[in-house]
Amino acid sequence: MLKIFDKAIRTIFKHQDPSIVKRKYGIPNDLKLNIQLSKDGWFIVTSPDLPGLVTQAASRDELIEMLNDAVLSYFDVPKRDADVVYNQLNLGEEVIRCKGSVVTRTA
Protein backbone atom coordinates (compact mmCIF):
# COMPACT_ATOMS: atom_id res chain seq x y z
CA MET A 1 0.00 0.00 0.00
CA LEU A 2 2.81 2.40 0.90
CA LYS A 3 4.59 1.77 -2.42
CA ILE A 4 1.41 2.67 -4.31
CA PHE A 5 1.17 5.91 -2.31
CA ASP A 6 4.83 6.69 -3.04
CA LYS A 7 4.28 6.15 -6.78
CA ALA A 8 1.20 8.38 -6.71
CA ILE A 9 3.16 11.15 -4.97
CA ARG A 10 5.96 10.89 -7.59
CA THR A 11 3.39 11.07 -10.41
CA ILE A 12 2.08 14.36 -9.04
CA PHE A 13 5.31 15.78 -7.58
CA LYS A 14 8.49 15.06 -9.54
CA HIS A 15 11.77 14.50 -7.68
CA GLN A 16 13.68 17.67 -7.04
CA ASP A 17 17.38 17.58 -7.80
CA PRO A 18 19.11 16.20 -4.66
CA SER A 19 21.67 19.03 -4.65
CA ILE A 20 18.82 21.57 -4.57
CA VAL A 21 17.08 19.66 -1.75
CA LYS A 22 20.35 19.53 0.23
CA ARG A 23 20.92 23.26 -0.19
CA LYS A 24 17.30 24.19 0.56
CA TYR A 25 17.12 22.14 3.79
CA GLY A 26 20.75 22.43 4.93
CA ILE A 27 21.56 18.74 4.43
CA PRO A 28 25.32 18.07 4.34
CA ASN A 29 26.84 16.69 1.14
CA ASP A 30 28.83 14.08 3.07
CA LEU A 31 28.04 12.27 6.33
CA LYS A 32 30.12 10.23 8.74
CA LEU A 33 28.16 7.14 9.68
CA ASN A 34 28.45 4.52 12.40
CA ILE A 35 26.99 1.22 11.21
CA GLN A 36 26.73 -1.64 13.68
CA LEU A 37 25.27 -5.12 13.33
CA SER A 38 22.85 -6.03 16.12
CA LYS A 39 22.70 -9.48 17.71
CA ASP A 40 19.60 -10.30 15.69
CA GLY A 41 21.21 -9.31 12.36
CA TRP A 42 19.89 -5.76 11.86
CA PHE A 43 22.10 -2.91 10.73
CA ILE A 44 21.89 0.05 13.13
CA VAL A 45 22.95 3.41 11.67
CA THR A 46 23.82 6.58 13.59
CA SER A 47 25.80 9.67 12.65
CA PRO A 48 28.06 11.84 14.79
CA ASP A 49 27.30 14.63 12.29
CA LEU A 50 23.54 14.49 13.06
CA PRO A 51 22.92 13.93 16.79
CA GLY A 52 19.77 11.88 17.35
CA LEU A 53 19.70 10.35 13.88
CA VAL A 54 19.08 6.62 14.22
CA THR A 55 17.74 4.13 11.74
CA GLN A 56 17.91 0.41 11.14
CA ALA A 57 17.85 -1.87 8.13
CA ALA A 58 17.28 -5.57 7.71
CA SER A 59 19.77 -5.92 4.84
CA ARG A 60 22.64 -4.14 3.12
CA ASP A 61 20.37 -3.29 0.19
CA GLU A 62 17.88 -1.62 2.54
CA LEU A 63 20.60 0.51 4.22
CA ILE A 64 20.62 3.28 1.62
CA GLU A 65 16.82 3.50 1.54
CA MET A 66 16.55 3.71 5.33
CA LEU A 67 19.40 6.22 5.56
CA ASN A 68 17.71 8.50 3.03
CA ASP A 69 14.41 8.19 4.89
CA ALA A 70 16.07 9.01 8.23
CA VAL A 71 17.98 12.01 6.86
CA LEU A 72 14.94 13.41 5.08
CA SER A 73 12.90 13.01 8.28
CA TYR A 74 15.69 14.55 10.37
CA PHE A 75 15.66 17.68 8.21
CA ASP A 76 11.85 17.67 7.92
CA VAL A 77 11.86 17.43 4.11
CA PRO A 78 8.31 17.00 2.77
CA LYS A 79 7.65 13.72 0.94
CA ARG A 80 6.68 15.69 -2.17
CA ASP A 81 10.22 17.12 -2.44
CA ALA A 82 12.42 14.02 -2.32
CA ASP A 83 12.86 10.34 -1.53
CA VAL A 84 16.62 10.28 -2.11
CA VAL A 85 19.46 12.67 -1.28
CA TYR A 86 22.29 10.12 -1.09
CA ASN A 87 22.63 7.56 -3.87
CA GLN A 88 25.40 5.39 -2.44
CA LEU A 89 27.16 4.33 0.73
CA ASN A 90 30.87 3.62 0.76
CA LEU A 91 31.57 0.81 3.24
CA GLY A 92 35.28 0.28 2.91
CA GLU A 93 35.70 -1.82 -0.21
CA GLU A 94 31.95 -2.29 -0.67
CA VAL A 95 29.65 0.30 -2.25
CA ILE A 96 25.88 0.12 -1.78
CA ARG A 97 24.01 2.04 -4.47
CA CYS A 98 20.48 3.37 -4.54
CA LYS A 99 18.28 1.45 -6.97
CA GLY A 100 16.69 4.66 -8.32
CA SER A 101 18.02 6.82 -11.10
CA VAL A 102 18.80 9.88 -8.96
CA VAL A 103 22.45 10.88 -9.02
CA THR A 104 24.09 12.86 -6.21
CA ARG A 105 27.13 12.82 -3.95
CA THR A 106 27.98 9.93 -1.64
CA ALA A 107 27.34 9.65 2.08
Secondary structure, DSSP 4 states (H G I P E B T S, - for coil): -HHHHHHHHHHHSPPPPHHHHHHHHT--SS---EEEE-TTS-EEEE-TTSTT-EEEESSHHHHHHHHHHHHHHHTT--TTT-S-S--EEEETTEEEE-SSS------
